[in-house]
Amino acid sequence: MNKSEIGLNAGKVWQLLSDYAKWSYGALKRKSGLKDKELGAAIGWLAREDKIVLSQEEDELYISLGVNVYIG
């Protein structure tokens, strides 16, 4: 796995999250077809860019798009 692949996988995850719903890690994994390592790297990429919100509810991790509003 290299940066290019991680970026492409982040794009797949971004597309799935574009419905603005809160997705469980398991649902994202099933729908994206990515392996744990690939999905984890993609989520990390999006988190580092401050594009997503992560929340833990009981034993499940949920991911959704973050809303960034910049007033310049």
Secondary structure, DSSP 4 states (H G I P E B T S, - for coil): --HHHHHHHHHHHHHHHTT-PPEEHHHHHHHH---HHHHHHHHHHHHHTT-EEEEEETTEEEEEE-------
